[in-house]
């Protein structure tokens, strides 16, 4: 895989990586891992919300 970034983004990543003593590669991998974890959690919340809405729909209709 090849990742092409604008120069300003590459520079920003380098500035972030240097103080942490890590590489650009590690920074990008962490960003990908964080994105995947966050979207997986959002999917769980969405499925749970839909299931609960369906479960309590009749009661909510009676209360309104």
Buried (B, 14 or more C-beta within 10 A) or exposed (E): EEEEEEEEEEEEBEEEBEEEEEEBEEBBEEEEEEEEEEEEEEEEEEEEEEEEEEEEEEEEEEEE
